[in-house]
Amino acid sequence: MKFTRNKGLLLVGVIAVLWGGYWIYENFELEEIRYPSSLRGEAVRNNLLAAERFATALGAQSGSGFGFRRLPAGAPTRAVLVLPTQRRTLTARQRDELMRWIDSGGHLIAVAYTLESEGDKPDPLMSAIGVRQLLSEEGKKYSPRKASADEEDLDDDARAKRDREVRVERDRRALERNRITRNLVDKGSVCPQVSETGSLAPLFPATGKSTHACFDGWYRLESRDPPLWAVADGNGVHALTMARGKGKVTILTDYDFMGNDRIAKGDHAILLAALLGFTAASADAVPQQVLFVPREDVTGIVKLTWQYAWPVVLALAAWLVLGLWRAGARFGPLIPARTTVRRSLAEHVRASGEFLWRHGENLHLLRATLARTKRHIERVLPAAAFNGTGRHLAAMAARTGIDARHIERALDSRYTPSAEQFPTIIATLELLRKKL
C-alpha cells in the first residue's frame, strides 16, 4: 500500500487525539457535586423573598422594590429599610434624603463592601456613621500580597507578571472562601456561635441555648463610637447598630444569612428577627413597615444610550430621514424606460463579413457567395437545359445584361482574385443572383 501525505497527516491526528485523551484521563478526575433544586417564580428575581415573607409572618407590612425609589411608608420610628446593595447608583440627593429619614427615627440595615485598608475608596455612608470594615485574622491569611515600595519601579514585563500573580492569588482566595461557606452551610456543618453586646442587648430570644450564624469570617467591623448593639463571633464583629439622630443604622459584613437558600439554616431566622427589631422588649419598638431592596436600580439601555451616545443617535436618525426621503415618491412624470436597440440581420451579416475580411478569411466569403449563386442559377437556368457551357453563359448574359466573360470568371471556382479584384467578383455574383 502506498503511503501518501494525507495518510500521514491522518495518522498523526489519530496519535494526537489518543495522547490527549490519555493525558486528560491521567490529570483529571470526575467529582459528583449535588446542588439544591433551583428556585422558581419570584424567588429567582428576589433573593430576599423569604425574608420579606418572614417579616410579614411576624406582623409587619413588608414589601420589596428594585432600586432606592422610595422610603418605607408610615412613621419612620416604626419602619425598617433593608438596603444590602452596594449603593453604587445612589445619588447625593437620595443619600441626603435617606439620612434625613434616619435622623427622623428610621432604621437602615446596610452592608459594608469597601476595605479602605486595601486601597478601596471610602464609602460615604460608612464614613458618616463612623464604621469601617477590615480583614479579620482569618481573612488576612488569604489576602493578596501587596506590592512593596521596591516593586513600584519595575518594568512592564515584571509588573505584568506581578499583576498575574496577584490575580491568581485573589482567585485562589475566592475559591477557598466559597469552599468554607459551602462546608458550613450547604453540607450541614454547625455555624459558629455568635454573641451580642451593647445597650440594646439582649435581642436574641431567651431560648436557653446559644445562637449560631454563618457570617463571612474573613471580615470584621470597627466603629468610631460605642455601638448600640453588636454581634460577633471568633473572627470579630459582623453586625453593628449605631445611633444617628432619632434613628439608627445597622451595618453588616454580609447578608447571605437572610437569603432565600440560607434563612432556614442555623439560627439565621432568629438573627434576622433581632436585626429587624421584632424581639425588642418594648412593643413600641417593633416595626410596622419593612421594605427590602434586593437589587440596584440599573438604568435602562435606552436611557444609557441617549445619555452617552446622543450624537450617534442623532446622526443615525438624520441618515434614516434622508434615506426615506431619497427612496420616497417624487412629483412629476415618470421617465420612460430605455428600449434595447435591435440590430438588423443585414448588419450582423455585414459585420461578420468585415470580421472575416480583416482576418484574411476572404476565400470563405467568396466560396459561400459562389455556392449560393450557383444554387440559384440551377433553380432558374439549369445547365442541363442548354447544349454546352457557351450557350448557358450567353443565356445568363442576355437575361442579366452582364458580359459573358465577367460571368465566366466570377463562376470559376478555381480563380483566386486579388484583394483589389475581390469586391468586383463579389458584386458580380450578387448582381447575377438578383437579375436572374
C-alpha positions as CSV (number, residue, x, y, z in Angstrom):
1,M,0.0,0.0,0.0
2,K,1.3,3.4,-1.0
3,F,1.9,5.8,2.0
4,T,0.7,9.2,0.9
5,R,0.9,12.6,2.6
6,N,-2.8,12.6,3.6
7,K,-2.5,9.2,5.2
8,G,0.5,10.5,7.2
9,L,-1.5,13.5,8.5
10,L,-4.4,11.3,9.4
11,L,-2.0,9.0,11.4
12,V,-0.5,12.0,13.2
13,G,-4.0,13.3,14.1
14,V,-5.1,9.9,15.5
15,I,-2.0,9.7,17.6
16,A,-2.5,13.3,18.9
17,V,-6.2,12.5,19.8
18,L,-5.2,9.3,21.7
19,W,-2.4,11.1,23.5
20,G,-4.7,13.9,24.5
21,G,-7.3,11.5,25.8
22,Y,-4.7,9.7,27.9
23,W,-3.4,13.0,29.3
24,I,-6.9,14.1,30.3
25,Y,-7.6,10.7,31.9
26,E,-4.3,10.9,34.0
27,N,-4.7,14.5,35.1
28,F,-8.4,14.9,35.7
29,E,-11.0,13.1,37.8
30,L,-14.8,13.2,38.0
31,E,-16.4,14.5,41.2
32,E,-20.1,14.4,41.9
33,I,-21.5,17.7,43.2
34,R,-25.1,17.9,44.3
35,Y,-26.9,21.2,44.0
36,P,-30.2,22.1,45.7
37,S,-33.3,22.4,43.5
38,S,-33.4,25.6,41.5
39,L,-35.6,28.5,42.7
40,R,-38.8,29.3,40.8
41,G,-41.1,32.2,40.2
42,E,-40.5,35.5,42.1
43,A,-37.7,33.9,44.2
44,V,-35.5,33.9,41.1
45,R,-35.6,37.7,40.9
46,N,-35.8,38.4,44.6
47,N,-33.2,36.7,46.8
48,L,-34.8,38.3,49.9
49,L,-38.3,37.0,49.2
50,A,-38.2,34.5,52.1
51,A,-37.0,37.3,54.5
52,E,-39.9,39.5,53.2
53,R,-42.5,36.8,53.9
54,F,-40.9,36.1,57.2
55,A,-41.3,39.7,58.3
56,T,-45.0,39.6,57.1
57,A,-45.5,36.5,59.2
58,L,-44.1,38.4,62.3
59,G,-46.8,41.0,61.9
60,A,-45.3,43.8,59.8
61,Q,-46.3,45.1,56.4
62,S,-43.4,44.2,54.2
63,G,-42.6,44.7,50.6
64,S,-39.7,44.8,48.2
65,G,-38.6,47.0,45.3
66,F,-35.6,47.2,43.0
67,G,-33.5,50.3,43.5
68,F,-33.9,53.1,46.0
69,R,-37.1,54.6,44.7
70,R,-39.0,55.2,47.9
71,L,-38.8,55.0,51.7
72,P,-40.9,52.7,53.9
73,A,-44.5,54.0,54.4
74,G,-45.7,55.2,57.8
75,A,-43.8,56.8,60.7
76,P,-40.0,56.5,60.4
77,T,-39.8,55.3,64.1
78,R,-41.7,52.1,63.2
79,A,-40.1,51.5,59.8
80,V,-37.1,49.5,58.7
81,L,-35.3,49.8,55.3
82,V,-33.1,46.8,54.3
83,L,-30.7,48.1,51.7
84,P,-28.0,45.4,51.2
85,T,-26.8,46.5,47.8
86,Q,-23.5,48.3,47.0
87,R,-25.3,51.6,46.7
88,R,-23.4,52.5,43.5
89,T,-26.4,54.1,41.9
90,L,-27.3,56.1,45.0
91,T,-27.2,59.8,44.1
92,A,-26.2,62.6,46.6
93,R,-29.8,63.8,46.7
94,Q,-31.0,60.3,47.5
95,R,-28.3,59.9,50.2
96,D,-29.3,63.1,51.9
97,E,-33.0,62.0,51.8
98,L,-32.0,58.7,53.4
99,M,-30.0,60.5,56.1
100,R,-32.9,62.8,56.9
101,W,-35.2,59.8,57.2
102,I,-32.8,58.1,59.6
103,D,-32.5,61.2,61.7
104,S,-36.3,61.3,61.9
105,G,-36.3,57.8,63.6
106,G,-35.9,55.4,60.7
107,H,-33.8,52.2,60.9
108,L,-31.5,51.4,58.0
109,I,-29.8,48.0,57.6
110,A,-26.9,48.1,55.1
111,V,-23.9,46.0,54.1
112,A,-20.2,47.2,54.1
113,Y,-18.4,46.5,50.8
114,T,-15.2,48.6,51.0
115,L,-11.9,47.9,52.6
116,E,-10.1,51.2,52.9
117,S,-7.0,49.4,54.3
118,E,-6.8,47.5,51.0
119,G,-7.0,50.7,48.9
120,D,-10.8,51.0,48.3
121,K,-12.4,54.4,48.1
122,P,-14.2,55.4,51.3
123,D,-18.0,54.7,51.4
124,P,-19.9,58.0,52.2
125,L,-22.5,56.1,54.3
126,M,-19.8,54.3,56.3
127,S,-17.9,57.5,56.9
128,A,-21.0,59.3,58.0
129,I,-21.7,56.9,60.8
130,G,-18.1,56.2,61.7
131,V,-17.9,52.5,60.8
132,R,-15.2,50.7,58.7
133,Q,-14.6,47.2,57.5
134,L,-11.4,45.4,58.0
135,L,-9.9,41.9,57.2
136,S,-10.1,39.5,60.1
137,E,-7.2,37.3,61.1
138,E,-8.7,34.5,59.0
139,G,-9.1,36.8,56.0
140,K,-5.5,38.0,56.2
141,K,-4.3,34.5,55.6
142,Y,-5.8,34.7,52.1
143,S,-5.3,38.3,51.4
144,P,-3.4,39.1,48.2
145,R,0.2,40.2,48.8
146,K,0.6,44.0,48.5
147,A,3.3,45.4,46.3
148,S,6.3,46.7,48.1
149,A,8.0,50.1,47.5
150,D,10.8,48.3,45.6
151,E,8.3,46.9,43.1
152,E,6.9,50.3,42.0
153,D,9.9,50.8,39.7
154,L,9.5,47.5,37.8
155,D,9.4,47.4,34.0
156,D,6.3,46.5,32.1
157,D,7.0,42.7,31.9
158,A,7.8,42.4,35.6
159,R,4.8,44.5,36.6
160,A,2.5,42.3,34.3
161,K,4.0,39.2,36.0
162,R,3.3,40.6,39.4
163,D,-0.3,41.5,38.4
164,R,-0.9,38.0,37.2
165,E,0.4,36.5,40.5
166,V,-2.0,38.9,42.4
167,R,-5.0,37.8,40.2
168,V,-4.2,34.1,40.7
169,E,-3.9,34.6,44.5
170,R,-7.2,36.5,44.5
171,D,-8.9,33.7,42.6
172,R,-7.5,31.2,45.0
173,R,-8.8,33.2,47.9
174,A,-12.3,33.4,46.4
175,L,-12.3,29.6,45.8
176,E,-11.2,29.0,49.4
177,R,-13.9,31.3,50.7
178,N,-16.6,29.5,48.6
179,R,-15.3,26.2,49.9
180,I,-15.5,27.2,53.5
181,T,-19.0,28.7,53.1
182,R,-20.3,25.6,51.3
183,N,-18.9,23.4,54.0
184,L,-20.5,25.5,56.8
185,V,-24.0,25.9,55.2
186,D,-24.7,23.5,52.4
187,K,-23.1,20.4,53.9
188,G,-24.9,20.9,57.2
189,S,-21.9,21.8,59.4
190,V,-22.7,23.9,62.5
191,C,-22.3,27.6,62.1
192,P,-20.0,29.5,64.5
193,Q,-21.6,30.7,67.8
194,V,-22.3,34.4,67.9
195,S,-22.8,36.7,70.9
196,E,-24.4,40.1,71.3
197,T,-23.3,43.2,73.3
198,G,-24.4,46.8,73.7
199,S,-27.1,48.7,75.4
200,L,-29.9,47.1,73.3
201,A,-28.8,43.6,74.2
202,P,-30.2,41.1,74.7
203,L,-32.2,40.9,71.5
204,F,-31.8,37.2,70.9
205,P,-34.7,35.2,72.3
206,A,-34.0,33.6,75.6
207,T,-34.2,30.0,74.5
208,G,-31.7,28.7,76.9
209,K,-29.2,27.8,74.1
210,S,-26.5,29.5,72.2
211,T,-27.2,31.3,68.8
212,H,-25.3,30.2,65.7
213,A,-25.0,32.1,62.5
214,C,-22.8,31.8,59.4
215,F,-21.2,35.2,58.7
216,D,-18.3,35.7,56.3
217,G,-15.4,35.1,58.7
218,W,-12.9,37.0,56.6
219,Y,-14.2,40.4,57.5
220,R,-14.9,42.3,60.7
221,L,-16.3,45.7,61.6
222,E,-15.0,48.5,63.8
223,S,-16.8,51.7,65.0
224,R,-15.6,55.1,66.0
225,D,-18.2,55.3,68.8
226,P,-19.6,52.6,71.1
227,P,-22.4,50.7,69.2
228,L,-25.9,50.3,70.5
229,W,-25.8,46.6,69.6
230,A,-23.1,44.3,68.2
231,V,-23.0,40.7,67.0
232,A,-19.6,38.9,66.9
233,D,-18.0,35.5,66.6
234,G,-14.5,34.3,66.9
235,N,-13.4,36.3,63.9
236,G,-14.7,39.6,65.1
237,V,-17.8,41.8,64.9
238,H,-20.1,41.2,62.0
239,A,-23.1,43.4,62.8
240,L,-23.1,46.9,64.4
241,T,-26.0,49.1,65.2
242,M,-25.1,52.8,65.5
243,A,-27.3,55.7,66.7
244,R,-27.9,58.6,64.4
245,G,-30.4,61.3,65.3
246,K,-33.6,59.7,66.4
247,G,-32.9,56.6,64.3
248,K,-30.2,54.0,63.9
249,V,-28.1,52.3,61.3
250,T,-27.1,48.7,61.3
251,I,-24.0,47.7,59.2
252,L,-23.4,44.0,58.3
253,T,-20.3,42.4,56.8
254,D,-22.5,40.3,54.6
255,Y,-26.2,39.4,54.3
256,D,-26.0,35.9,52.9
257,F,-27.7,34.6,56.1
258,M,-31.0,36.2,55.1
259,G,-31.1,34.9,51.5
260,N,-33.7,32.5,50.3
261,D,-31.4,29.5,50.5
262,R,-29.8,30.4,53.8
263,I,-32.5,31.8,56.1
264,A,-33.6,28.3,57.2
265,K,-30.0,27.3,58.2
266,G,-28.8,27.5,61.8
267,D,-30.3,30.4,63.7
268,H,-30.4,32.8,60.8
269,A,-34.2,33.4,61.2
270,I,-33.7,34.4,64.8
271,L,-30.8,36.7,63.9
272,L,-33.0,38.4,61.2
273,A,-35.8,38.9,63.6
274,A,-33.4,40.5,66.1
275,L,-32.0,42.8,63.4
276,L,-35.4,44.0,62.3
277,G,-36.4,44.7,65.9
278,F,-39.2,42.1,66.3
279,T,-37.5,40.8,69.5
280,A,-37.4,44.2,71.2
281,A,-38.6,44.4,74.8
282,S,-40.9,47.4,74.1
283,A,-43.9,46.9,71.9
284,D,-43.4,50.5,70.5
285,A,-40.0,49.5,69.1
286,V,-41.5,46.6,67.0
287,P,-41.5,47.7,63.3
288,Q,-44.7,48.0,61.4
289,Q,-43.3,48.7,57.9
290,V,-40.3,46.8,56.4
291,L,-39.0,47.5,52.9
292,F,-36.4,45.2,51.2
293,V,-34.3,46.4,48.3
294,P,-32.6,43.3,47.0
295,R,-31.1,44.8,43.8
296,E,-29.7,48.1,42.5
297,D,-31.8,50.2,40.2
298,V,-30.0,49.7,37.0
299,T,-30.5,52.3,34.3
300,G,-32.2,51.0,31.1
301,I,-30.3,50.6,27.8
302,V,-32.3,53.3,26.1
303,K,-31.6,55.9,28.7
304,L,-27.9,55.0,28.8
305,T,-27.6,55.1,25.0
306,W,-29.1,58.6,24.9
307,Q,-27.0,59.7,27.8
308,Y,-23.6,58.7,26.4
309,A,-24.2,58.4,22.7
310,W,-26.7,61.0,21.8
311,P,-24.6,62.4,18.9
312,V,-24.6,58.9,17.3
313,V,-28.3,58.6,17.7
314,L,-29.0,62.0,16.1
315,A,-26.7,61.2,13.2
316,L,-28.4,57.8,12.6
317,A,-31.8,59.5,12.8
318,A,-30.7,62.1,10.2
319,W,-29.4,59.4,7.9
320,L,-32.7,57.5,8.3
321,V,-34.8,60.5,7.4
322,L,-32.6,61.3,4.4
323,G,-32.8,57.7,3.2
324,L,-36.5,57.6,3.5
325,W,-36.8,60.9,1.6
326,R,-34.5,59.7,-1.1
327,A,-36.4,56.4,-1.5
328,G,-39.8,58.1,-1.4
329,A,-42.1,59.0,-4.4
330,R,-41.3,62.2,-6.3
331,F,-43.8,64.5,-8.1
332,G,-43.7,64.7,-11.9
333,P,-43.9,62.4,-14.9
334,L,-42.2,59.1,-14.9
335,I,-39.1,58.8,-17.1
336,P,-39.8,56.1,-19.8
337,A,-37.6,53.1,-19.6
338,R,-35.0,52.8,-22.3
339,T,-35.6,50.3,-25.0
340,T,-32.9,47.9,-26.1
341,V,-31.6,48.7,-29.6
342,R,-32.2,45.8,-32.0
343,R,-29.7,45.4,-34.9
344,S,-31.0,44.1,-38.3
345,L,-29.9,40.8,-39.8
346,A,-28.1,42.6,-42.6
347,E,-25.9,44.5,-40.1
348,H,-24.9,41.2,-38.4
349,V,-24.0,39.7,-41.8
350,R,-22.1,42.7,-42.8
351,A,-20.2,42.8,-39.5
352,S,-19.4,39.1,-39.8
353,G,-18.0,39.7,-43.4
354,E,-15.9,42.6,-42.2
355,F,-14.5,40.5,-39.4
356,L,-13.5,37.7,-41.8
357,W,-12.1,40.2,-44.3
358,R,-9.9,41.8,-41.6
359,H,-8.6,38.5,-40.5
360,G,-7.7,37.3,-44.0
361,E,-10.6,34.8,-44.5
362,N,-11.9,36.4,-47.8
363,L,-11.8,33.0,-49.6
364,H,-14.5,31.7,-47.2
365,L,-16.7,34.7,-48.1
366,L,-16.0,34.1,-51.9
367,R,-16.9,30.4,-51.7
368,A,-20.0,31.0,-49.7
369,T,-21.2,33.6,-52.2
370,L,-20.3,31.5,-55.2
371,A,-22.1,28.4,-53.8
372,R,-25.2,30.5,-53.1
373,T,-25.2,32.0,-56.6
374,K,-24.7,28.6,-58.3
375,R,-27.7,27.1,-56.4
376,H,-29.8,30.0,-57.5
377,I,-28.7,29.6,-61.2
378,E,-29.5,25.9,-61.1
379,R,-33.0,26.7,-59.9
380,V,-33.7,29.4,-62.6
381,L,-31.4,28.4,-65.6
382,P,-30.2,24.8,-65.1
383,A,-27.2,23.9,-67.1
384,A,-28.8,20.7,-68.3
385,A,-31.3,22.8,-70.4
386,F,-28.6,24.2,-72.6
387,N,-26.3,22.5,-75.2
388,G,-22.9,23.5,-73.9
389,T,-21.4,26.0,-71.5
390,G,-21.2,28.8,-74.0
391,R,-24.9,28.8,-74.7
392,H,-25.5,28.7,-70.9
393,L,-23.3,31.7,-70.4
394,A,-24.9,33.5,-73.3
395,A,-28.4,32.9,-71.8
396,M,-27.3,34.3,-68.4
397,A,-25.7,37.3,-70.2
398,A,-28.8,38.1,-72.2
399,R,-31.0,37.9,-69.2
400,T,-28.9,39.9,-66.7
401,G,-27.0,42.3,-69.1
402,I,-23.6,41.3,-67.7
403,D,-20.8,40.4,-70.0
404,A,-20.5,36.7,-70.5
405,R,-16.7,36.8,-69.8
406,H,-17.3,38.5,-66.5
407,I,-19.9,35.8,-65.6
408,E,-17.5,33.0,-66.6
409,R,-14.6,34.5,-64.5
410,A,-16.9,35.0,-61.5
411,L,-18.3,31.5,-61.6
412,D,-14.8,29.9,-61.9
413,S,-14.2,28.2,-58.5
414,R,-10.5,27.8,-59.4
415,Y,-10.0,31.5,-59.8
416,T,-8.4,33.3,-56.8
417,P,-8.9,37.0,-57.1
418,S,-6.6,39.6,-55.6
419,A,-7.6,42.0,-52.9
420,E,-8.4,44.6,-55.4
421,Q,-10.5,42.3,-57.6
422,F,-12.3,40.7,-54.7
423,P,-15.0,43.4,-54.4
424,T,-15.7,43.2,-58.2
425,I,-16.2,39.4,-58.1
426,I,-18.5,39.6,-55.1
427,A,-20.5,42.4,-56.7
428,T,-20.8,40.4,-60.0
429,L,-22.1,37.3,-58.2
430,E,-24.6,39.3,-56.2
431,L,-25.8,41.2,-59.3
432,L,-26.1,37.9,-61.2
433,R,-28.2,36.3,-58.5
434,K,-30.5,39.3,-58.2
435,K,-31.0,39.7,-62.0
436,L,-31.9,36.0,-62.7
